[in-house]
Amino acid sequence: MRLTDKEGELAVRIARDVVDHVVKGDETPEYENLPDIFYEKMGAFVTLEKHPQKELRGCIGIPYPIYPLIEALIEAAEGAALHDPRFPPVRPEELNNLIVEVSILTPPIKLDVKDRKELPKYIKIGEDGLIVKRGFYQGLLLPQVAVEEKWDPTTFLSYTCWKAGLPGDCWLDKDTEIYKFTAVIFAEEKPYGKIKRRKLL
């Protein structure tokens, strides 16, 4: 994905700005005169992590390229701060101890494999993220999750099924849709600190 380090850094700064504003009860700022890529439709996730514990504090995103990147970033940042159902809303006093990470996604590609047992061979740990869909159920795990948890492709598939609220072996069923995507990831090294492109492996 073509995204320069400066554009990635700007994406994180925007996400941080949105988080700070909504947590303090202020209106989301308007952003103008951004690089062209911010007006292209892309999926994006914003992850908040406690520092230095490295504990998840919120993660929300837009998996599909249905909004311009700037809109996806704003919605994801506000969601991660206030609307992740796994956590209470972030409080103002937490802001100085949070790391902001942004993942910008490629469009998901459906994995059509005749022999479902062959699916793990098509998944590259450290590069691919996964989406599992079946009926109204859907689960997504970002590429960095499999690396952090030291999963192999089969385990990654199982956990994505569980994330969707489905049995861990549902990926073997032909009625379950499996998609993969890649992401470029930028994150603060420390709260309000330097921003770097994250390499998974």
VENBEL-V193606 format. One record per residue. N is the residue number from 1. PSI is psi as a letter, one per 20 degrees, with the letter a starting at -180 (NA if undefined). Layout:
BEGIN
n psi
N PSI
N PSI
END
This chain:
BEGIN
n psi
1 p
2 o
3 o
4 r
5 h
6 h
7 h
8 g
9 g
10 h
11 g
12 g
13 h
14 g
15 g
16 g
17 g
18 g
19 g
20 g
21 g
22 h
23 h
24 i
25 j
26 r
27 q
28 p
29 r
30 p
31 p
32 r
33 l
34 r
35 q
36 h
37 h
38 i
39 j
40 q
41 p
42 q
43 q
44 q
45 q
46 p
47 p
48 p
49 p
50 p
51 p
52 j
53 h
54 k
55 p
56 p
57 i
58 q
59 o
60 q
61 r
62 o
63 h
64 q
65 m
66 i
67 q
68 q
69 g
70 g
71 h
72 g
73 g
74 g
75 g
76 g
77 g
78 g
79 g
80 h
81 h
82 h
83 j
84 o
85 i
86 i
87 q
88 q
89 q
90 p
91 q
92 h
93 i
94 i
95 h
96 i
97 k
98 p
99 p
100 p
101 p
102 p
103 p
104 p
105 q
106 q
107 p
108 q
109 p
110 p
111 o
112 o
113 p
114 g
115 o
116 h
117 i
118 i
119 g
120 h
121 i
122 j
123 p
124 o
125 p
126 i
127 g
128 q
129 r
130 q
131 p
132 p
133 p
134 o
135 c
136 i
137 p
138 p
139 q
140 p
141 p
142 q
143 h
144 h
145 g
146 h
147 g
148 h
149 i
150 l
151 q
152 r
153 h
154 g
155 h
156 g
157 g
158 g
159 h
160 h
161 g
162 h
163 h
164 i
165 k
166 r
167 q
168 i
169 j
170 i
171 i
172 i
173 p
174 i
175 i
176 p
177 p
178 p
179 q
180 q
181 r
182 r
183 q
184 p
185 p
186 q
187 q
188 q
189 h
190 r
191 p
192 j
193 a
194 q
195 p
196 q
197 p
198 p
199 p
200 h
201 NA
END
